[in-house]
Amino acid sequence: MKNKNIIRLIIFGIIIAAGLNLWKQKMQKQEIKDNSKIESEYKNHLSVTQTVAKEGPEELDIELLFSSSPIEESMIYEVKPGDSLYSIAKKTGTTVGLIKTSNKLEGSNIRAGQRLKIIEGEFKIVVNVSNNTLTLFLNDKLVKIYPVGTAKYRNTPIGEFEIINRIVNPTWYAPDGVYPYGDPKNILGTRWMGINEPSYGIHGTTEP
């Protein structure tokens, strides 16, 4: 079973996505002498993306998605003796948090015979650096669009990435020091999703 815990992330001068194997600028991966060819390929990539955005993807009802009601992008799992939320998440390629959210579970207690909604499919994030938006997709269906800020302290990398780790209450390793969660100088907020580009990730913020 494909590991759905890995979210694809795409970043391009106008777009960043999560859940993909990062599309890097080809200049970073191989030596290409024909710069005009690179520019042409990049423009083609943008034109395709912009066409899709203009037509508009099919939208998912986010309340229905994260409710206990079954949808096309879900399956029902019947809890077996000895199961835990962790083992079910690992078995079905999802996360404990997503199982708890879509089944309105406040704790981790489950019982044999209990039926749980499991969301299936691949999540993808697209970040548009030009207008500072982050768009979440499930199986190429639009889930939600969020306003975001990009790269205050360094340039946003361009390409296609994977989210490889998730941290709750992260420590900020800032240019001028290390600030644990809760420190007034820690600007990362309550969540960090690191990508396979060292020192880069998606995070919350304590700043307005």
Biotite code that builds the C-alpha atoms (Angstrom):
import biotite.structure as struc

atoms = struc.array([
    struc.Atom([0.000, 0.000, 0.000], chain_id="A", res_id=1, res_name="MET", atom_name="CA", element="C"),
    struc.Atom([1.263, 3.427, -0.928], chain_id="A", res_id=2, res_name="LYS", atom_name="CA", element="C"),
    struc.Atom([2.272, 5.505, 2.072], chain_id="A", res_id=3, res_name="ASN", atom_name="CA", element="C"),
    struc.Atom([-0.280, 8.307, 2.136], chain_id="A", res_id=4, res_name="LYS", atom_name="CA", element="C"),
    struc.Atom([1.456, 9.888, 5.117], chain_id="A", res_id=5, res_name="ASN", atom_name="CA", element="C"),
    struc.Atom([3.852, 11.544, 2.664], chain_id="A", res_id=6, res_name="ILE", atom_name="CA", element="C"),
    struc.Atom([2.258, 14.722, 1.360], chain_id="A", res_id=7, res_name="ILE", atom_name="CA", element="C"),
    struc.Atom([3.437, 16.029, -1.973], chain_id="A", res_id=8, res_name="ARG", atom_name="CA", element="C"),
    struc.Atom([4.603, 19.640, -2.160], chain_id="A", res_id=9, res_name="LEU", atom_name="CA", element="C"),
    struc.Atom([5.161, 21.637, -5.371], chain_id="A", res_id=10, res_name="ILE", atom_name="CA", element="C"),
    struc.Atom([6.844, 25.034, -5.396], chain_id="A", res_id=11, res_name="ILE", atom_name="CA", element="C"),
    struc.Atom([7.245, 27.183, -8.482], chain_id="A", res_id=12, res_name="PHE", atom_name="CA", element="C"),
    struc.Atom([7.921, 30.868, -8.895], chain_id="A", res_id=13, res_name="GLY", atom_name="CA", element="C"),
    struc.Atom([4.194, 31.272, -8.830], chain_id="A", res_id=14, res_name="ILE", atom_name="CA", element="C"),
    struc.Atom([3.291, 27.943, -7.198], chain_id="A", res_id=15, res_name="ILE", atom_name="CA", element="C"),
    struc.Atom([4.374, 25.664, -4.323], chain_id="A", res_id=16, res_name="ILE", atom_name="CA", element="C"),
    struc.Atom([2.751, 22.311, -3.750], chain_id="A", res_id=17, res_name="ALA", atom_name="CA", element="C"),
    struc.Atom([2.882, 19.825, -0.920], chain_id="A", res_id=18, res_name="ALA", atom_name="CA", element="C"),
    struc.Atom([2.526, 16.109, -1.318], chain_id="A", res_id=19, res_name="GLY", atom_name="CA", element="C"),
    struc.Atom([4.585, 15.848, -4.539], chain_id="A", res_id=20, res_name="LEU", atom_name="CA", element="C"),
    struc.Atom([8.179, 14.844, -5.168], chain_id="A", res_id=21, res_name="ASN", atom_name="CA", element="C"),
    struc.Atom([9.596, 18.346, -5.428], chain_id="A", res_id=22, res_name="LEU", atom_name="CA", element="C"),
    struc.Atom([9.867, 19.757, -8.955], chain_id="A", res_id=23, res_name="TRP", atom_name="CA", element="C"),
    struc.Atom([13.167, 21.557, -8.701], chain_id="A", res_id=24, res_name="LYS", atom_name="CA", element="C"),
    struc.Atom([14.423, 24.083, -11.148], chain_id="A", res_id=25, res_name="GLN", atom_name="CA", element="C"),
    struc.Atom([16.302, 22.009, -13.645], chain_id="A", res_id=26, res_name="LYS", atom_name="CA", element="C"),
    struc.Atom([19.307, 24.284, -13.331], chain_id="A", res_id=27, res_name="MET", atom_name="CA", element="C"),
    struc.Atom([19.791, 22.903, -9.795], chain_id="A", res_id=28, res_name="GLN", atom_name="CA", element="C"),
    struc.Atom([19.782, 19.252, -10.874], chain_id="A", res_id=29, res_name="LYS", atom_name="CA", element="C"),
    struc.Atom([21.740, 19.153, -14.081], chain_id="A", res_id=30, res_name="GLN", atom_name="CA", element="C"),
    struc.Atom([23.992, 21.341, -16.136], chain_id="A", res_id=31, res_name="GLU", atom_name="CA", element="C"),
    struc.Atom([21.956, 22.905, -18.942], chain_id="A", res_id=32, res_name="ILE", atom_name="CA", element="C"),
    struc.Atom([23.626, 25.372, -21.244], chain_id="A", res_id=33, res_name="LYS", atom_name="CA", element="C"),
    struc.Atom([20.568, 26.461, -23.180], chain_id="A", res_id=34, res_name="ASP", atom_name="CA", element="C"),
    struc.Atom([18.921, 28.958, -20.806], chain_id="A", res_id=35, res_name="ASN", atom_name="CA", element="C"),
    struc.Atom([16.245, 29.800, -23.356], chain_id="A", res_id=36, res_name="SER", atom_name="CA", element="C"),
    struc.Atom([15.129, 26.168, -23.267], chain_id="A", res_id=37, res_name="LYS", atom_name="CA", element="C"),
    struc.Atom([14.787, 26.316, -19.482], chain_id="A", res_id=38, res_name="ILE", atom_name="CA", element="C"),
    struc.Atom([12.715, 29.479, -19.697], chain_id="A", res_id=39, res_name="GLU", atom_name="CA", element="C"),
    struc.Atom([10.476, 27.934, -22.350], chain_id="A", res_id=40, res_name="SER", atom_name="CA", element="C"),
    struc.Atom([9.882, 24.773, -20.310], chain_id="A", res_id=41, res_name="GLU", atom_name="CA", element="C"),
    struc.Atom([9.142, 26.832, -17.196], chain_id="A", res_id=42, res_name="TYR", atom_name="CA", element="C"),
    struc.Atom([6.612, 28.995, -19.038], chain_id="A", res_id=43, res_name="LYS", atom_name="CA", element="C"),
    struc.Atom([4.936, 25.877, -20.422], chain_id="A", res_id=44, res_name="ASN", atom_name="CA", element="C"),
    struc.Atom([4.689, 24.468, -16.887], chain_id="A", res_id=45, res_name="HIS", atom_name="CA", element="C"),
    struc.Atom([3.055, 27.672, -15.655], chain_id="A", res_id=46, res_name="LEU", atom_name="CA", element="C"),
    struc.Atom([0.640, 27.882, -18.560], chain_id="A", res_id=47, res_name="SER", atom_name="CA", element="C"),
    struc.Atom([-0.643, 24.363, -17.910], chain_id="A", res_id=48, res_name="VAL", atom_name="CA", element="C"),
    struc.Atom([-1.058, 25.083, -14.198], chain_id="A", res_id=49, res_name="THR", atom_name="CA", element="C"),
    struc.Atom([-2.780, 28.391, -14.832], chain_id="A", res_id=50, res_name="GLN", atom_name="CA", element="C"),
    struc.Atom([-5.189, 26.735, -17.277], chain_id="A", res_id=51, res_name="THR", atom_name="CA", element="C"),
    struc.Atom([-6.183, 24.169, -14.661], chain_id="A", res_id=52, res_name="VAL", atom_name="CA", element="C"),
    struc.Atom([-6.612, 26.900, -12.051], chain_id="A", res_id=53, res_name="ALA", atom_name="CA", element="C"),
    struc.Atom([-8.750, 28.967, -14.419], chain_id="A", res_id=54, res_name="LYS", atom_name="CA", element="C"),
    struc.Atom([-11.074, 26.068, -15.198], chain_id="A", res_id=55, res_name="GLU", atom_name="CA", element="C"),
    struc.Atom([-11.348, 25.309, -11.487], chain_id="A", res_id=56, res_name="GLY", atom_name="CA", element="C"),
    struc.Atom([-10.961, 21.881, -9.851], chain_id="A", res_id=57, res_name="PRO", atom_name="CA", element="C"),
    struc.Atom([-13.869, 19.954, -8.402], chain_id="A", res_id=58, res_name="GLU", atom_name="CA", element="C"),
    struc.Atom([-14.455, 21.054, -4.821], chain_id="A", res_id=59, res_name="GLU", atom_name="CA", element="C"),
    struc.Atom([-14.906, 18.851, -1.761], chain_id="A", res_id=60, res_name="LEU", atom_name="CA", element="C"),
    struc.Atom([-17.217, 19.801, 1.100], chain_id="A", res_id=61, res_name="ASP", atom_name="CA", element="C"),
    struc.Atom([-14.669, 20.219, 3.902], chain_id="A", res_id=62, res_name="ILE", atom_name="CA", element="C"),
    struc.Atom([-17.290, 19.723, 6.616], chain_id="A", res_id=63, res_name="GLU", atom_name="CA", element="C"),
    struc.Atom([-18.415, 16.477, 4.990], chain_id="A", res_id=64, res_name="LEU", atom_name="CA", element="C"),
    struc.Atom([-14.804, 15.388, 4.443], chain_id="A", res_id=65, res_name="LEU", atom_name="CA", element="C"),
    struc.Atom([-13.961, 15.701, 8.124], chain_id="A", res_id=66, res_name="PHE", atom_name="CA", element="C"),
    struc.Atom([-17.279, 14.345, 9.374], chain_id="A", res_id=67, res_name="SER", atom_name="CA", element="C"),
    struc.Atom([-18.160, 10.716, 10.124], chain_id="A", res_id=68, res_name="SER", atom_name="CA", element="C"),
    struc.Atom([-20.323, 10.523, 6.980], chain_id="A", res_id=69, res_name="SER", atom_name="CA", element="C"),
    struc.Atom([-18.910, 8.254, 4.223], chain_id="A", res_id=70, res_name="PRO", atom_name="CA", element="C"),
    struc.Atom([-17.770, 9.891, 0.988], chain_id="A", res_id=71, res_name="ILE", atom_name="CA", element="C"),
    struc.Atom([-16.199, 8.721, -2.269], chain_id="A", res_id=72, res_name="GLU", atom_name="CA", element="C"),
    struc.Atom([-12.727, 9.416, -0.855], chain_id="A", res_id=73, res_name="GLU", atom_name="CA", element="C"),
    struc.Atom([-13.221, 7.214, 2.212], chain_id="A", res_id=74, res_name="SER", atom_name="CA", element="C"),
    struc.Atom([-13.602, 3.630, 3.382], chain_id="A", res_id=75, res_name="MET", atom_name="CA", element="C"),
    struc.Atom([-15.057, 2.084, 6.537], chain_id="A", res_id=76, res_name="ILE", atom_name="CA", element="C"),
    struc.Atom([-12.656, 0.104, 8.720], chain_id="A", res_id=77, res_name="TYR", atom_name="CA", element="C"),
    struc.Atom([-14.017, -2.249, 11.382], chain_id="A", res_id=78, res_name="GLU", atom_name="CA", element="C"),
    struc.Atom([-11.814, -2.299, 14.467], chain_id="A", res_id=79, res_name="VAL", atom_name="CA", element="C"),
    struc.Atom([-10.347, -5.712, 15.270], chain_id="A", res_id=80, res_name="LYS", atom_name="CA", element="C"),
    struc.Atom([-9.243, -7.056, 18.669], chain_id="A", res_id=81, res_name="PRO", atom_name="CA", element="C"),
    struc.Atom([-5.793, -5.674, 19.490], chain_id="A", res_id=82, res_name="GLY", atom_name="CA", element="C"),
    struc.Atom([-6.104, -2.713, 17.128], chain_id="A", res_id=83, res_name="ASP", atom_name="CA", element="C"),
    struc.Atom([-5.003, 0.774, 18.161], chain_id="A", res_id=84, res_name="SER", atom_name="CA", element="C"),
    struc.Atom([-5.386, 4.052, 16.319], chain_id="A", res_id=85, res_name="LEU", atom_name="CA", element="C"),
    struc.Atom([-1.658, 3.933, 15.573], chain_id="A", res_id=86, res_name="TYR", atom_name="CA", element="C"),
    struc.Atom([-1.791, 0.418, 14.095], chain_id="A", res_id=87, res_name="SER", atom_name="CA", element="C"),
    struc.Atom([-4.887, 1.268, 12.043], chain_id="A", res_id=88, res_name="ILE", atom_name="CA", element="C"),
    struc.Atom([-3.257, 4.450, 10.726], chain_id="A", res_id=89, res_name="ALA", atom_name="CA", element="C"),
    struc.Atom([-0.128, 2.518, 9.763], chain_id="A", res_id=90, res_name="LYS", atom_name="CA", element="C"),
    struc.Atom([-2.163, -0.236, 8.135], chain_id="A", res_id=91, res_name="LYS", atom_name="CA", element="C"),
    struc.Atom([-4.320, 2.111, 6.089], chain_id="A", res_id=92, res_name="THR", atom_name="CA", element="C"),
    struc.Atom([-1.638, 4.690, 5.246], chain_id="A", res_id=93, res_name="GLY", atom_name="CA", element="C"),
    struc.Atom([-3.178, 7.625, 7.089], chain_id="A", res_id=94, res_name="THR", atom_name="CA", element="C"),
    struc.Atom([-2.547, 9.447, 10.381], chain_id="A", res_id=95, res_name="THR", atom_name="CA", element="C"),
    struc.Atom([-3.947, 9.117, 13.888], chain_id="A", res_id=96, res_name="VAL", atom_name="CA", element="C"),
    struc.Atom([-4.952, 12.774, 13.819], chain_id="A", res_id=97, res_name="GLY", atom_name="CA", element="C"),
    struc.Atom([-6.949, 12.370, 10.612], chain_id="A", res_id=98, res_name="LEU", atom_name="CA", element="C"),
    struc.Atom([-8.752, 9.295, 11.968], chain_id="A", res_id=99, res_name="ILE", atom_name="CA", element="C"),
    struc.Atom([-9.636, 11.138, 15.166], chain_id="A", res_id=100, res_name="LYS", atom_name="CA", element="C"),
    struc.Atom([-10.832, 14.237, 13.304], chain_id="A", res_id=101, res_name="THR", atom_name="CA", element="C"),
    struc.Atom([-13.034, 12.409, 10.788], chain_id="A", res_id=102, res_name="SER", atom_name="CA", element="C"),
    struc.Atom([-14.572, 10.214, 13.503], chain_id="A", res_id=103, res_name="ASN", atom_name="CA", element="C"),
    struc.Atom([-14.952, 12.930, 16.161], chain_id="A", res_id=104, res_name="LYS", atom_name="CA", element="C"),
    struc.Atom([-12.773, 11.007, 18.625], chain_id="A", res_id=105, res_name="LEU", atom_name="CA", element="C"),
    struc.Atom([-11.551, 13.041, 21.590], chain_id="A", res_id=106, res_name="GLU", atom_name="CA", element="C"),
    struc.Atom([-9.338, 10.324, 23.036], chain_id="A", res_id=107, res_name="GLY", atom_name="CA", element="C"),
    struc.Atom([-7.536, 7.245, 21.727], chain_id="A", res_id=108, res_name="SER", atom_name="CA", element="C"),
    struc.Atom([-9.866, 4.568, 23.095], chain_id="A", res_id=109, res_name="ASN", atom_name="CA", element="C"),
    struc.Atom([-11.514, 2.328, 20.497], chain_id="A", res_id=110, res_name="ILE", atom_name="CA", element="C"),
    struc.Atom([-13.308, -1.014, 20.758], chain_id="A", res_id=111, res_name="ARG", atom_name="CA", element="C"),
    struc.Atom([-13.489, -4.160, 18.643], chain_id="A", res_id=112, res_name="ALA", atom_name="CA", element="C"),
    struc.Atom([-16.331, -3.948, 16.161], chain_id="A", res_id=113, res_name="GLY", atom_name="CA", element="C"),
    struc.Atom([-16.288, -0.152, 16.056], chain_id="A", res_id=114, res_name="GLN", atom_name="CA", element="C"),
    struc.Atom([-16.560, 1.239, 12.523], chain_id="A", res_id=115, res_name="ARG", atom_name="CA", element="C"),
    struc.Atom([-14.191, 4.054, 11.619], chain_id="A", res_id=116, res_name="LEU", atom_name="CA", element="C"),
    struc.Atom([-14.159, 6.315, 8.586], chain_id="A", res_id=117, res_name="LYS", atom_name="CA", element="C"),
    struc.Atom([-10.749, 6.269, 6.877], chain_id="A", res_id=118, res_name="ILE", atom_name="CA", element="C"),
    struc.Atom([-9.988, 8.973, 4.310], chain_id="A", res_id=119, res_name="ILE", atom_name="CA", element="C"),
    struc.Atom([-8.304, 7.494, 1.242], chain_id="A", res_id=120, res_name="GLU", atom_name="CA", element="C"),
    struc.Atom([-6.251, 9.132, -1.467], chain_id="A", res_id=121, res_name="GLY", atom_name="CA", element="C"),
    struc.Atom([-3.365, 11.540, -1.827], chain_id="A", res_id=122, res_name="GLU", atom_name="CA", element="C"),
    struc.Atom([-3.188, 14.996, -0.316], chain_id="A", res_id=123, res_name="PHE", atom_name="CA", element="C"),
    struc.Atom([-1.344, 17.671, -2.280], chain_id="A", res_id=124, res_name="LYS", atom_name="CA", element="C"),
    struc.Atom([-0.540, 21.276, -1.417], chain_id="A", res_id=125, res_name="ILE", atom_name="CA", element="C"),
    struc.Atom([0.018, 24.006, -3.976], chain_id="A", res_id=126, res_name="VAL", atom_name="CA", element="C"),
    struc.Atom([1.530, 27.295, -2.802], chain_id="A", res_id=127, res_name="VAL", atom_name="CA", element="C"),
    struc.Atom([1.262, 30.323, -5.042], chain_id="A", res_id=128, res_name="ASN", atom_name="CA", element="C"),
    struc.Atom([4.175, 32.588, -4.102], chain_id="A", res_id=129, res_name="VAL", atom_name="CA", element="C"),
    struc.Atom([2.831, 35.481, -6.165], chain_id="A", res_id=130, res_name="SER", atom_name="CA", element="C"),
    struc.Atom([-0.432, 35.898, -4.268], chain_id="A", res_id=131, res_name="ASN", atom_name="CA", element="C"),
    struc.Atom([0.595, 34.098, -1.055], chain_id="A", res_id=132, res_name="ASN", atom_name="CA", element="C"),
    struc.Atom([-1.999, 31.336, -1.039], chain_id="A", res_id=133, res_name="THR", atom_name="CA", element="C"),
    struc.Atom([-1.758, 27.675, -0.054], chain_id="A", res_id=134, res_name="LEU", atom_name="CA", element="C"),
    struc.Atom([-4.289, 25.349, -1.670], chain_id="A", res_id=135, res_name="THR", atom_name="CA", element="C"),
    struc.Atom([-5.017, 21.889, -0.266], chain_id="A", res_id=136, res_name="LEU", atom_name="CA", element="C"),
    struc.Atom([-6.165, 19.117, -2.612], chain_id="A", res_id=137, res_name="PHE", atom_name="CA", element="C"),
    struc.Atom([-7.299, 15.533, -2.043], chain_id="A", res_id=138, res_name="LEU", atom_name="CA", element="C"),
    struc.Atom([-7.073, 13.397, -5.187], chain_id="A", res_id=139, res_name="ASN", atom_name="CA", element="C"),
    struc.Atom([-6.905, 16.641, -7.217], chain_id="A", res_id=140, res_name="ASP", atom_name="CA", element="C"),
    struc.Atom([-10.163, 17.885, -5.695], chain_id="A", res_id=141, res_name="LYS", atom_name="CA", element="C"),
    struc.Atom([-10.054, 21.267, -3.965], chain_id="A", res_id=142, res_name="LEU", atom_name="CA", element="C"),
    struc.Atom([-10.380, 21.090, -0.172], chain_id="A", res_id=143, res_name="VAL", atom_name="CA", element="C"),
    struc.Atom([-9.502, 24.611, 1.007], chain_id="A", res_id=144, res_name="LYS", atom_name="CA", element="C"),
    struc.Atom([-7.440, 27.721, 0.198], chain_id="A", res_id=145, res_name="ILE", atom_name="CA", element="C"),
    struc.Atom([-5.441, 29.421, 2.968], chain_id="A", res_id=146, res_name="TYR", atom_name="CA", element="C"),
    struc.Atom([-3.625, 32.796, 3.012], chain_id="A", res_id=147, res_name="PRO", atom_name="CA", element="C"),
    struc.Atom([0.097, 32.364, 3.738], chain_id="A", res_id=148, res_name="VAL", atom_name="CA", element="C"),
    struc.Atom([3.331, 34.317, 3.979], chain_id="A", res_id=149, res_name="GLY", atom_name="CA", element="C"),
    struc.Atom([6.460, 33.166, 2.148], chain_id="A", res_id=150, res_name="THR", atom_name="CA", element="C"),
    struc.Atom([10.183, 33.308, 2.929], chain_id="A", res_id=151, res_name="ALA", atom_name="CA", element="C"),
    struc.Atom([10.737, 36.301, 5.171], chain_id="A", res_id=152, res_name="LYS", atom_name="CA", element="C"),
    struc.Atom([14.256, 35.216, 6.131], chain_id="A", res_id=153, res_name="TYR", atom_name="CA", element="C"),
    struc.Atom([15.387, 33.465, 2.943], chain_id="A", res_id=154, res_name="ARG", atom_name="CA", element="C"),
    struc.Atom([14.169, 32.836, -0.590], chain_id="A", res_id=155, res_name="ASN", atom_name="CA", element="C"),
    struc.Atom([11.370, 30.304, -1.011], chain_id="A", res_id=156, res_name="THR", atom_name="CA", element="C"),
    struc.Atom([12.764, 27.276, -2.870], chain_id="A", res_id=157, res_name="PRO", atom_name="CA", element="C"),
    struc.Atom([11.179, 26.525, -6.218], chain_id="A", res_id=158, res_name="ILE", atom_name="CA", element="C"),
    struc.Atom([10.266, 22.953, -7.030], chain_id="A", res_id=159, res_name="GLY", atom_name="CA", element="C"),
    struc.Atom([8.396, 19.814, -6.109], chain_id="A", res_id=160, res_name="GLU", atom_name="CA", element="C"),
    struc.Atom([8.918, 18.406, -2.608], chain_id="A", res_id=161, res_name="PHE", atom_name="CA", element="C"),
    struc.Atom([7.635, 15.951, -0.055], chain_id="A", res_id=162, res_name="GLU", atom_name="CA", element="C"),
    struc.Atom([6.569, 16.747, 3.490], chain_id="A", res_id=163, res_name="ILE", atom_name="CA", element="C"),
    struc.Atom([8.698, 14.320, 5.478], chain_id="A", res_id=164, res_name="ILE", atom_name="CA", element="C"),
    struc.Atom([8.038, 15.269, 9.094], chain_id="A", res_id=165, res_name="ASN", atom_name="CA", element="C"),
    struc.Atom([5.441, 16.964, 11.271], chain_id="A", res_id=166, res_name="ARG", atom_name="CA", element="C"),
    struc.Atom([6.204, 18.590, 14.625], chain_id="A", res_id=167, res_name="ILE", atom_name="CA", element="C"),
    struc.Atom([3.770, 19.906, 17.239], chain_id="A", res_id=168, res_name="VAL", atom_name="CA", element="C"),
    struc.Atom([4.963, 22.940, 19.233], chain_id="A", res_id=169, res_name="ASN", atom_name="CA", element="C"),
    struc.Atom([8.245, 23.266, 17.286], chain_id="A", res_id=170, res_name="PRO", atom_name="CA", element="C"),
    struc.Atom([11.498, 24.885, 18.388], chain_id="A", res_id=171, res_name="THR", atom_name="CA", element="C"),
    struc.Atom([12.685, 27.721, 16.139], chain_id="A", res_id=172, res_name="TRP", atom_name="CA", element="C"),
    struc.Atom([16.333, 27.558, 15.101], chain_id="A", res_id=173, res_name="TYR", atom_name="CA", element="C"),
    struc.Atom([16.622, 31.219, 14.157], chain_id="A", res_id=174, res_name="ALA", atom_name="CA", element="C"),
    struc.Atom([19.632, 33.033, 12.649], chain_id="A", res_id=175, res_name="PRO", atom_name="CA", element="C"),
    struc.Atom([20.290, 34.685, 16.013], chain_id="A", res_id=176, res_name="ASP", atom_name="CA", element="C"),
    struc.Atom([19.536, 31.821, 18.395], chain_id="A", res_id=177, res_name="GLY", atom_name="CA", element="C"),
    struc.Atom([17.410, 28.833, 19.377], chain_id="A", res_id=178, res_name="VAL", atom_name="CA", element="C"),
    struc.Atom([13.936, 29.556, 20.731], chain_id="A", res_id=179, res_name="TYR", atom_name="CA", element="C"),
    struc.Atom([11.768, 26.755, 22.168], chain_id="A", res_id=180, res_name="PRO", atom_name="CA", element="C"),
    struc.Atom([8.009, 26.694, 21.762], chain_id="A", res_id=181, res_name="TYR", atom_name="CA", element="C"),
    struc.Atom([6.409, 29.276, 24.031], chain_id="A", res_id=182, res_name="GLY", atom_name="CA", element="C"),
    struc.Atom([9.327, 31.706, 23.847], chain_id="A", res_id=183, res_name="ASP", atom_name="CA", element="C"),
    struc.Atom([8.072, 35.144, 22.712], chain_id="A", res_id=184, res_name="PRO", atom_name="CA", element="C"),
    struc.Atom([10.770, 35.134, 20.015], chain_id="A", res_id=185, res_name="LYS", atom_name="CA", element="C"),
    struc.Atom([9.553, 31.827, 18.535], chain_id="A", res_id=186, res_name="ASN", atom_name="CA", element="C"),
    struc.Atom([7.469, 32.784, 15.490], chain_id="A", res_id=187, res_name="ILE", atom_name="CA", element="C"),
    struc.Atom([6.654, 29.263, 14.248], chain_id="A", res_id=188, res_name="LEU", atom_name="CA", element="C"),
    struc.Atom([3.271, 28.822, 15.906], chain_id="A", res_id=189, res_name="GLY", atom_name="CA", element="C"),
    struc.Atom([2.027, 25.391, 16.967], chain_id="A", res_id=190, res_name="THR", atom_name="CA", element="C"),
    struc.Atom([2.880, 23.292, 13.893], chain_id="A", res_id=191, res_name="ARG", atom_name="CA", element="C"),
    struc.Atom([5.852, 22.583, 11.605], chain_id="A", res_id=192, res_name="TRP", atom_name="CA", element="C"),
    struc.Atom([5.809, 20.416, 8.454], chain_id="A", res_id=193, res_name="MET", atom_name="CA", element="C"),
    struc.Atom([9.348, 19.908, 7.183], chain_id="A", res_id=194, res_name="GLY", atom_name="CA", element="C"),
    struc.Atom([10.092, 19.192, 3.531], chain_id="A", res_id=195, res_name="ILE", atom_name="CA", element="C"),
    struc.Atom([12.944, 17.334, 1.879], chain_id="A", res_id=196, res_name="ASN", atom_name="CA", element="C"),
    struc.Atom([14.837, 20.589, 1.404], chain_id="A", res_id=197, res_name="GLU", atom_name="CA", element="C"),
    struc.Atom([16.931, 21.210, 4.552], chain_id="A", res_id=198, res_name="PRO", atom_name="CA", element="C"),
    struc.Atom([15.720, 24.029, 6.832], chain_id="A", res_id=199, res_name="SER", atom_name="CA", element="C"),
    struc.Atom([12.509, 24.637, 4.867], chain_id="A", res_id=200, res_name="TYR", atom_name="CA", element="C"),
    struc.Atom([8.946, 23.815, 5.825], chain_id="A", res_id=201, res_name="GLY", atom_name="CA", element="C"),
    struc.Atom([5.366, 24.950, 6.292], chain_id="A", res_id=202, res_name="ILE", atom_name="CA", element="C"),
    struc.Atom([4.519, 26.339, 9.713], chain_id="A", res_id=203, res_name="HIS", atom_name="CA", element="C"),
    struc.Atom([2.073, 28.386, 11.724], chain_id="A", res_id=204, res_name="GLY", atom_name="CA", element="C"),
    struc.Atom([2.936, 31.824, 13.012], chain_id="A", res_id=205, res_name="THR", atom_name="CA", element="C"),
    struc.Atom([2.640, 33.946, 16.124], chain_id="A", res_id=206, res_name="THR", atom_name="CA", element="C"),
    struc.Atom([2.918, 37.117, 14.074], chain_id="A", res_id=207, res_name="GLU", atom_name="CA", element="C"),
    struc.Atom([-0.161, 38.974, 12.732], chain_id="A", res_id=208, res_name="PRO", atom_name="CA", element="C"),
])
